[in-house]
Amino acid sequence: MFEPRPGEPAYAFVPVVEAPAINRYGKSIETVPDGDPLRGQSLNINGDSSVSDNPNRYKQHGFYFNADNCIACHACEAACSEKNDLPAHIAFRAVGYVEGGSYPAYQRMNISMACNHCDDPVCLKGCPTLAYTKFAEYGAVLQDPDICFGCGYCTWVCPYNAPQLDTQAGHVSKCNMCVDRLEVGLKPACVSACLAGALDFGIIETTPDNRDQLETRIPGFPTPEITHPNIRFQQTRSLPREMKRTDSMPLRYERDQQQQGEAYKPKVDESGAGRSWNLKKLSTREDPLVIFTLISQAVIGAFITLFAAPLLGFESLRMASHPTAMSLLLFGLIGIQTLALVLSTMHLGRPHRFYRAFNNLRHSPVSREVAGIAVFYNFLGAYTLLSGLPMLFEWLPAGLSAGLIHVSGWGAVFSGIAALYFMHSIYRIPARPFWNHWQVLTSFYGNMLALGPLVVVMVYTVARVLQGLPWATTVNSFAWIILAGVGLEALGLVQQARHLRSNGGEGMASHYQQCTKFGMTYLFRNTGLALSMLLLVLIGLLNPAGNIGLILWGITAAVITMTALVGRALFYALVIPTSMPGGFFWRNKGFEEHARETGLAEMPQAGVLPNCH
C-alpha cells in the first residue's frame, strides 16, 4: 500500500464524520450494504493483497471546491501530474477560469476540476471495451488504460473533460481518486497540495471545515443533471452579471434572473466575426469517421435499393437482367465497406484491439453500432456470394440456395437499417448539444436514401449505355427517392438550427461558429442541398434522356456527393462540448492550433502534441 510520510499533518487525512443516508439525488451514500460479498475485498494496489481498515471505505466520497479561496497557483495540477507520472500534454486535474466586470471592479473566478466520480457515470456506460468500473470502495470511477483501445468515446460523453485521450500512447486515462492514498486514510494528492484550502475531500454531502455551502452549480460548470457528479462548490463572493471564458470557445455565462443565488446560464459570446471558409479546419481527428459513416450509409442504401427494386417492379434491376454489372456492384459494395471498416479502426489509438468493441453491447451505443455493421457486413457477404457467384453453390439444392439468398437479403436490409439507428445513437449526447437532436437520424437515413440509390443509378446507367440499351425511364424514376433523402436531411437541418437558436448554450455557440467561422462553407453546403433538390425535381419532371440526361445526372451526382462530404465534415468540426473553461494557455483549442502552426508544440513543456492522431 501507499506509505504515509512520517509526521503527516492532520489536514492531510480524510476526516471520519457522520454522513447522511442518501445524497441530494436520492442515492444511498453507502455504496454496498453490510454483509455484501463486495465488502472486505482487496484492491490489490501494487500487488498488495491487504485490506484497508478505513471505516468509511464503502461510502461515496467526493471533492469539495471553494472558489472563494482558489488563487490559481496550479499546485493541485502539479501534485496530480507528479503522483501519476503524467506527460506534459495530459492532466487529470486542470485549473481554468472565467472573468467579468471592468476596471477597477474586474473579477476572476478560478475553477479546479478533475473527474467527479459521478453517481451516473456516462463514461462507464459509453465505453465499448468495459474499461471503466464504478468501485464500491469510496465510490471511485476507475479506468484501465490496458483495456482501452483509444476510441475516445468517453471523452465525448463526459461533460467535464475528465477522461484524457493520449493520442501518443493510444489510450485514455483519468483521475483515480488516489484510492491508494484513501486506503491509508490520506486525502488525494491534489487536495493535500492545495495552498489556499480551496480543495477538500470527504464523504459526499458532509460539510468540510470552514465551509458553508454544498452547491452543485458554479459559473462555467455544466448542468449536474447529466451525470449527478460527486463534487460540491462554495462561491459566496458576488460576481458580475456576466462572466466570460478566456479560451477560444465563443461562450459567456450570464446570471439567470429566473433562479435565486448565483446561477449562471451559458450564452453565445458574439465577437462579431465575419463569414469565412476555414476549409483547413474542416479536417479533424474524426476524418476517418467522416468517410466511414458516409460509406456505410451509401452501401446500406445501395444494397436496399438493389434488393428492393425488383420487388417493386423494376425488372431491369434483377440480377438476371445484368448479371455482370449487378455482381460487380455487389462485390464493389463489399470492397468499399471493407475499406470503411479499416478506416474506422484507424480512428482508434490501438487499432489492433478493434475486437474489444463488442464488449459492452448492453450499454454502449458504440458496441451496438459495431455489432450492427458487422451483422450487415456478413449478410451482405453471404448474399453477394450466393447470388453473384452461383456456380460455387451448385451443390446445394435449388430451393435451399434460393432460400438462403432470400434470408441473407432480408437480413442485410433489416440489420443495415438497425445499424444506422445505432450509429445515430452514438451522437445523441447531452454533453454535446450540437449533436443531441433528431437531425442526426434524418441525416443518416437521408444519406442512405440519397447516396445509396445514386450509386445504383450510376452503375446501372453505365451498364445500359455500354450495351446500347435505354436507361432513362428506370433511372429517372429514382430521382424522387433520392430527392426524398436530400429533403429529409434538409428538413432535419432546418429544425436543428431552430432548436439551437431557441435553446442557446453550447449548441447555439456551435451554430454561431457555423454561421461565422465556417459561414461560407455552411452557405456552400446549404446551396448544394438546394441545388440538388432542384436538379432532382427537373429530372423527375422532364425525364431527360440521351446526353442531356447523362450530363444532368453527372452534375447531380457530383453536387450530392460534395455536399454530403462537406456537411459531414462540418458535423464533426463544429461541435462544442459542455467542457469546463480552460485557461489562457491550458486546455485552450485556440492555443493548441497556434502552438502547432508556430512550432511551439515542438517544445514538450508547451503541453501540446505537434500533431494529433
Secondary structure by P-SEA (a helix, b strand, c coil): cccccccccccccccccccccccccccccccccccccccccccccccccccccccccccbbbbbbccccccccaaaaaaaaaaaccccccccbbbbbccccccccbbbbbbbbccccccccccccccccccccccccccccccccccccccccccccccccccccccccccccccccaaaaaaaccccccccccccccccccccccccccccccccccccccccccccccbbbbbccccccbbbbcccccbbbccccccccbbbbbbbbccccccccccccccccaaaaaaaaaaaaaaaaaaaaaaaccccccccccccccaaaaaaaaaaaaaaaaaaaaaaaaacccccccccccccccccaaaaaaaaaaaaaaaaaaaaaacccccccccccaaaaaaaaaaaaaaaaaaaaaaaaaaaaaaccccccccccaaaaaaaaaaaacaaaaaaaaaaaaaaaaacccccaaaaaaaaaaaaaaaaaaaaaaaaaaaaaaaccaaaaaaaaaaccaaaaaaaaaaaaaaaaaaaaaaaacccccaaaaaaaaaaaaaaaaaaaaaaaaaaacccccccccccccccaaaaaaaaaaccccccccccccccc
